[in-house]
């Protein structure tokens, strides 16, 4: 049996977030945009349309005063800012996931199954698939491709002599 979700307005969402321990800071120079902070994690939401709410800056652990992005390198997750990159600990990941779940509840966004299992990274950078999203002409040559080209050219020169 399906249930109807009652959506919160932007102001109702802000009140709910305040009541549940989020620190709200108005974004300077904008109207309808708020930075949220809890568990040393931060995000930004903004008014969407007449009364809706959407996420403007996705949750990230605060390193200094900067919101970090979670990067997965296959063997380890990292928190990356414009100045530094540190290994993410279990406490970092727990705080990120708790913050994200509470934020989604506050602004009435659906909580997706794969995101509820654990922290989802902003980017996945496995070394073996690096640059695969670029066209073949723009991809850097792999070491075995460089050696193969030189080896074939040298073999052709030897057969002609």
N, C-alpha and C positions, 0 to 999 in steps of 0.2 A: 504494500500500500504506500503510495507516494505521499510525501508531506510537502506542503508549500513552505518555502523559506521566506521569512519576512526580512526584507532588506532594510538595513539601517541607512539613514541619511548621513551626510557628511558630519553634521553637528552631533547626531546621535553616536556616530562612531568615535568622534573625538571625546565625548563624555564617557563612553564605555572604556576607552583606552586610559583616560585619566583615572577612572575608578579602579582600574586593574593595575595601577602602579607604573604606567608609562610616563616618562618625562616628555612633555611636548614643548617644542621650541619653534616659534614662527620663523619661516625662512625669510631672511632679509630681502627686501625689494620685490616680494611677490605677494599675491593675494591668493588664499586658498591652498597654500602649500605648507606642510608642517613636518619637521624632523622629530622622530621618535627615538627614545633611548630607554633601554632596560637591559639588565644582565651584561652591561658593557658592549651591547650590540646596538646598532643604529640603522634606521631606514627613513625614508621620506614618503609621505603620502600627499596626494593632492585631490582637490575637488574635480570630479569628472562630470561634465554636463551640468544640469541644474542641481541635482542632489546626490549624485553618485560619488564613490570614492575609488581611487586607483593608486597603485604603488608607483611612485616616481623613481625612487632609488631603492633597489632591493637590499634586504638585510645583509649587513656585514659586520664583522667584529671590529671594534674600534682599536686602532693602533695609533697612539698619540691622539690626534684630533681628526684623523682620516678614517673613512669607512673602507675596510679592506674587501677584496674579492676573494672568494674561495676557489682555489685552482687545484685540480686533481692531476697529478703527474703519473698515475698508474701505481706507483709504489708508496706514495705519500700525498697527503693533502697539505696545501700551503695557504697562508693568508698573505695576500699581496697588495701592497699600496704602491703609490708612485715612487716612493723612496726606499722601501724595504720589502723583504719577503721572509716570513718566518714559518716554521713547521707548525701545523695546526695540531693542538693537543685534544684529548678527549673532552676536556672541560670547555675548550673553545667550541667544539662541534655541538656539545650538549646545549650550551647557551644559545648558539645560532638556531638550533632546531626548536627549542622552547620558545624563543622570541618569535620565530616565523609562525609557529602554530597559534600563538596567542594573537599575533597581528592579524592573521587570516580570520580568526574567530571574531575579532573586533570589527573588522570591516566587511565581514560576511562574504569572504572569498571561499571557494571550495577548497577543501584539503584533499589533495590528490594522493592516491595510494603510494606511489613511488617516493613522493616527498615525505610522507608520514613515516616511512621505514627508517629514514635517517636523513642526514644533511645532503643536499644536492649541490654540487659545485656549479659555479658560474661558467667554468671552462674546464675542458678535459684535454690535457696536453701530453699524450703519450708519445714517447720519443720515436716510436716506429711509424707513427702515422702523421708526424709533423709535416706540414705544408701540403698534405694531400688535398686540401680544399682549394688549392690554387690550380690554375690551368697548367698542363704539362710543360708548356714553354716557359712558365715563370718559376717552376720548381727548381731548387738547386740540385745539381748532380750529386748522386750518392757516391760514396767511395768506390763501390764495385762497378758503377757505371763509368767513372773516370778511368779506372784501370782497364776496363774492358775496351774502351775506345782506343786508348794508347796502345794496348797489346795487339789489337786487330790491325791498326795502322802500321805498326812495326813489323808484323808478320807479312803484310802485303809488300812492304819495301824489300824484305829479304827474298821473297819469291821472284821478284823482277830482276834482281841482279845476277 
